[in-house]
Amino acid sequence: MQFEELEQKTPVHTLAVQESDWALLTRAEALRLTTLFLVARRFEEKILQLDKLNLVHGPAHSSIGQEGAAAGCIAALPVDTLMNGTHRAHHQCIAKAVNALYDDGLDPSAAGLTLRMRQEIQGLMHEILGLKDGWTGGRGGSMHLRRADLGIMGTNAIVAGGIPIACGHAFAEKRRGSGKAMVTFFGDGAVHQGATHEAMNLAALYGLPMIFFLENNKYAVSMSVEQSTFETELLTRPQGHGIAAVKVDGMNPFAVWLATRWARDHIAREGRPAFILAEVYRYYHQSSSIPGSAFGYRTRDEENAWKARDPWLFLQRELPARGILDATELAAIDAAVNDAVDAAAASCVEGAGSSARIRAELWPAAATVDEHLASDMAEFDGVRYAEAEDYAAEDMEPLSYIAAIARTMGARMAEDEDIYVFGEDVANMGGGTVGATRGLTDRFAGRLINTPITENGFCGLATGAALSGLKPVVELMYSDFFLVAGDQLLNQAGKIRHLFNGTACVPLVLRTRIPGPEGYGSQHSMDPAGVFALFPGWRIVAPSNAFDYVGLMNSALRCKDPVLVIEPQQLHKRKTPVPRDLDYYIPIGRAKRVREGDQITLLTTLTMVDECCRLVDEAGVRADVIDLRTLSQRDIDYDTIGRSVMKTGRVAIVEQTTRGASLGALIADEIQRRYFDYLDQPVKRVTGRWAPPVVSQALERAALAGEADVRALIQDMLAESALSATPKGDARAARA
């Protein structure tokens, strides 16, 4: 038996600074580097002081000790570089903000910081303190920081949550040919998250212009790297994904500056991402001014050894020794930075010591709490809304549901070059796994993106691309797979607009397929509406026929919010008359009455719309059958529902899905709150059983609601009401 060493094609390096390298650092670059470092250090020190006074609500994850790495990285990058980060990001964000405003001719040792720099320092401090004049109105606090006009695209409280999103920003910049790069900062704890590996795989696969910047501070809260992983050489991670990487002493800002110049050149030369591992140390515990040694997970000797390597000591020693900057100039920069930071604190705090408090007039008004949950829909001004009844028969043609999916996408992609389709196999097999992209691959080469089976990764990439102005359409092969991408879809895309106070939007369309009674089992058959409805940032549309699909998909693609489009496989082959001109919209938030009557009201959706119509027709029941079409809670058409309830006094919600996944309980609650006085009986519901559908055909049929359930419902409603043949519409109207 013979083994041969497997040769790795992706290089990893350790950077060692040579004396000759110092010739690359001009006086102007040294001024920039020192300024970025000091503004990060002094800002962090001030935040810790405010935290000690109990003026910081929530955590304030200090980066003191790590600022040299952030300053060295950002100082070496063009001012228009984009960045995001994780929960410990004050140092990165303040350095990036100042660098974005740093003119080439600026000399902070002589002129101090500019007015705009001082304003941004103040804005970030107000944001961390939760004040209305903060970057995003105080909603982000310490962990969620965004200033897009300065290239700060949003930091993230979920460890590794922002890394796939960074891929999306880089994807958008590459497709536009802007020349901009993206740098995503994260810590050693994030290395073990699946999102990190999915993101690295996608970045390498698509050749994205981005830098993965790992600040290895040795501890994830109190967990050391040695406690977290068997393979402690973290450079093996990017190497495994084909990303060239370098390890550098992060306590040496100049070394990080050199490493970042290498990464920048590598991206430009090779068209591939780069990875920098900077070894740093946070002087304090996770989110406090207390050292980690107080909690017993590290020693004072270890802390003191790292503090002896402090980046500020390094700069004060090395720059004057080489005649680049002298001690007087360094002190002048420090004084200018301190003045700006002190002024920022004074702008929001009054009193001193234990009597210090936030100025009352700076808090955001409580009445604004629900603002910017979703778009105001101004993007729909001037569009043409239509229903099937608006068209003459000769203007229509029969079209299947699945053909409507592909044809609508084709029409809109021809008009809007920012639309990209992401998903598994979407560009293969002549139209994906079910034909939803049939005819699009050749027409829109490069805009149908086959993704690996990494739902969290590519949904995050789509979120970032949407934040950068593209219009991503994500196809999930089966709806249950959204659970794999739950963080990126629900925690990220669904919350971003509100979290950042309307300064960001995520115009993303998520297409999800529900197989229905097709034998796919409990892990491929979930109706996602009930879960997505819990997140008010999401819109949800549920087309029950090809005509509605076209109009609702057009609206989804125009909407500035993330929109879930539910596509039942059971309807794929069903044909509906659709106009040859596909340029019409159906409003998000408008239901449609598809049968009219005065005895009962049936609220239904998707596959159960036709079923309800058929059964009330067969039974001769005078029923209002209402296709809800929109299922996001804040968009449900209660005006249409209310008019029907006032007329019939009897309402039921009919869903095919299982009891636990049902949205009906929320709708029933709202109806009873709004229209209780008009109800002659309790709101009723039809759903499947509690168990998810399994593969066995008999058990699958039992799990989902069907014809027998709707028949029983109608009989129950009529029997309970003991209806006469006399219409009660006039009485209802009088009561209204």
VENZI-V66548 format. One record per residue. SS is DSSP state (h for helix, s for strand, l for the rest). Layout:
ss->SS
ss->SS
//
This chain:
ss->l
ss->l
ss->l
ss->l
ss->l
ss->l
ss->l
ss->l
ss->l
ss->l
ss->l
ss->s
ss->s
ss->s
ss->l
ss->l
ss->l
ss->l
ss->h
ss->h
ss->h
ss->h
ss->h
ss->h
ss->l
ss->l
ss->h
ss->h
ss->h
ss->h
ss->h
ss->h
ss->h
ss->h
ss->h
ss->h
ss->h
ss->h
ss->h
ss->h
ss->h
ss->h
ss->h
ss->h
ss->h
ss->h
ss->h
ss->h
ss->h
ss->h
ss->h
ss->h
ss->l
ss->l
ss->l
ss->l
ss->l
ss->l
ss->l
ss->l
ss->l
ss->l
ss->l
ss->l
ss->l
ss->l
ss->h
ss->h
ss->h
ss->h
ss->h
ss->h
ss->h
ss->h
ss->h
ss->l
ss->l
ss->l
ss->l
ss->l
ss->l
ss->s
ss->s
ss->s
ss->s
ss->l
ss->l
ss->l
ss->l
ss->h
ss->h
ss->h
ss->h
ss->h
ss->h
ss->h
ss->h
ss->h
ss->h
ss->h
ss->l
ss->l
ss->l
ss->l
ss->l
ss->l
ss->l
ss->h
ss->h
ss->h
ss->h
ss->l
ss->l
ss->l
ss->h
ss->h
ss->h
ss->h
ss->h
ss->h
ss->h
ss->h
ss->h
ss->h
ss->h
ss->h
ss->h
ss->h
ss->l
ss->l
ss->s
ss->l
ss->l
ss->l
ss->l
ss->l
ss->l
ss->l
ss->l
ss->l
ss->l
ss->l
ss->l
ss->l
ss->l
ss->l
ss->s
ss->h
ss->h
ss->h
ss->l
ss->s
ss->s
ss->s
ss->s
ss->l
ss->l
ss->l
ss->l
ss->l
ss->h
ss->h
ss->h
ss->h
ss->h
ss->h
ss->h
ss->h
ss->h
ss->h
ss->h
ss->h
ss->h
ss->h
ss->h
ss->h
ss->l
ss->l
ss->l
ss->l
ss->l
ss->s
ss->s
ss->s
ss->s
ss->s
ss->s
ss->h
ss->h
ss->h
ss->h
ss->h
ss->l
ss->h
ss->h
ss->h
ss->h
ss->h
ss->h
ss->h
ss->h
ss->h
ss->h
ss->h
ss->h
ss->h
ss->l
ss->l
ss->l
ss->s
ss->s
ss->s
ss->s
ss->s
ss->s
ss->s
ss->l
ss->l
ss->s
ss->s
ss->l
ss->l
ss->s
ss->s
ss->h
ss->h
ss->h
ss->h
ss->l
ss->l
ss->l
ss->l
ss->l
ss->l
ss->h
ss->h
ss->h
ss->h
ss->h
ss->h
ss->l
ss->l
ss->l
ss->s
ss->s
ss->s
ss->s
ss->s
ss->s
ss->l
ss->l
ss->l
ss->h
ss->h
ss->h
ss->h
ss->h
ss->h
ss->h
ss->h
ss->h
ss->h
ss->h
ss->h
ss->h
ss->h
ss->h
ss->h
ss->h
ss->h
ss->l
ss->l
ss->l
ss->s
ss->s
ss->s
ss->s
ss->s
ss->s
ss->l
ss->l
ss->l
ss->l
ss->l
ss->l
ss->l
ss->l
ss->l
ss->l
ss->l
ss->l
ss->h
ss->h
ss->h
ss->h
ss->l
ss->l
ss->l
ss->l
ss->h
ss->h
ss->h
ss->h
ss->h
ss->h
ss->h
ss->h
ss->l
ss->l
ss->l
ss->h
ss->h
ss->h
ss->h
ss->h
ss->h
ss->h
ss->h
ss->h
ss->h
ss->h
ss->l
ss->l
ss->l
ss->l
ss->l
ss->h
ss->h
ss->h
ss->h
ss->h
ss->h
ss->h
ss->h
ss->h
ss->h
ss->h
ss->h
ss->h
ss->h
ss->h
ss->h
ss->h
ss->h
ss->h
ss->h
ss->l
ss->l
ss->s
ss->s
ss->l
ss->l
ss->h
ss->h
ss->h
ss->l
ss->s
ss->s
ss->l
ss->h
ss->h
ss->h
ss->s
ss->l
ss->l
ss->h
ss->h
ss->h
ss->l
ss->l
ss->l
ss->l
ss->l
ss->l
ss->l
ss->l
ss->l
ss->h
ss->h
ss->h
ss->l
ss->l
ss->l
ss->l
ss->s
ss->l
ss->l
ss->h
ss->h
ss->h
ss->l
ss->l
ss->h
ss->h
ss->h
ss->s
ss->s
ss->s
ss->s
ss->s
ss->h
ss->h
ss->h
ss->h
ss->h
ss->h
ss->h
ss->h
ss->h
ss->h
ss->h
ss->h
ss->h
ss->h
ss->h
ss->l
ss->l
ss->l
ss->s
ss->s
ss->s
ss->s
ss->s
ss->l
ss->l
ss->l
ss->l
ss->l
ss->l
ss->l
ss->l
ss->l
ss->l
ss->l
ss->l
ss->l
ss->l
ss->l
ss->l
ss->l
ss->l
ss->l
ss->l
ss->l
ss->l
ss->l
ss->l
ss->s
ss->s
ss->s
ss->l
ss->l
ss->l
ss->l
ss->h
ss->h
ss->h
ss->h
ss->h
ss->h
ss->h
ss->h
ss->h
ss->h
ss->h
ss->h
ss->h
ss->l
ss->l
ss->l
ss->s
ss->s
ss->s
ss->s
ss->s
ss->s
ss->l
ss->l
ss->h
ss->h
ss->h
ss->h
ss->h
ss->l
ss->l
ss->h
ss->h
ss->h
ss->h
ss->h
ss->h
ss->h
ss->h
ss->l
ss->l
ss->h
ss->h
ss->h
ss->h
ss->l
ss->l
ss->l
ss->l
ss->l
ss->l
ss->l
ss->l
ss->l
ss->s
ss->s
ss->s
ss->s
ss->s
ss->s
ss->l
ss->l
ss->l
ss->l
ss->l
ss->l
ss->l
ss->l
ss->l
ss->l
ss->l
ss->l
ss->l
ss->l
ss->h
ss->h
ss->h
ss->h
ss->l
ss->l
ss->l
ss->l
ss->l
ss->l
ss->s
ss->s
ss->s
ss->l
ss->l
ss->l
ss->l
ss->h
ss->h
ss->h
ss->h
ss->h
ss->h
ss->h
ss->h
ss->h
ss->h
ss->h
ss->h
ss->h
ss->l
ss->l
ss->l
ss->l
ss->s
ss->s
ss->s
ss->s
ss->s
ss->s
ss->h
ss->h
ss->h
ss->l
ss->l
ss->l
ss->s
ss->s
ss->s
ss->s
ss->s
ss->l
ss->l
ss->l
ss->l
ss->l
ss->s
ss->l
ss->l
ss->l
ss->l
ss->l
ss->l
ss->s
ss->s
ss->s
ss->s
ss->l
ss->l
ss->l
ss->l
ss->s
ss->s
ss->s
ss->s
ss->s
ss->l
ss->l
ss->l
ss->h
ss->h
ss->h
ss->h
ss->h
ss->h
ss->h
ss->h
ss->h
ss->h
ss->h
ss->h
ss->l
ss->l
ss->l
ss->s
ss->s
ss->s
ss->s
ss->s
ss->l
ss->l
ss->s
ss->l
ss->l
ss->h
ss->h
ss->h
ss->l
ss->l
ss->h
ss->h
ss->h
ss->h
ss->h
ss->h
ss->h
ss->h
ss->h
ss->h
ss->h
ss->l
ss->l
ss->s
ss->s
ss->s
ss->s
ss->l
ss->l
ss->l
ss->l
ss->l
ss->l
ss->l
ss->l
ss->l
ss->h
ss->h
ss->h
ss->h
ss->h
ss->h
ss->h
ss->h
ss->h
ss->h
ss->h
ss->h
ss->h
ss->h
ss->h
ss->l
ss->l
ss->l
ss->l
ss->l
ss->s
ss->s
ss->s
ss->l
ss->l
ss->l
ss->l
ss->l
ss->l
ss->l
ss->l
ss->l
ss->l
ss->h
ss->h
ss->h
ss->h
ss->h
ss->h
ss->h
ss->l
ss->l
ss->l
ss->h
ss->h
ss->h
ss->h
ss->h
ss->h
ss->h
ss->h
ss->h
ss->h
ss->h
ss->h
ss->h
ss->h
ss->h
ss->l
ss->l
ss->l
ss->l
ss->l
ss->l
ss->l
ss->h
ss->h
ss->h
ss->h
ss->h
ss->h
ss->h
ss->l
//
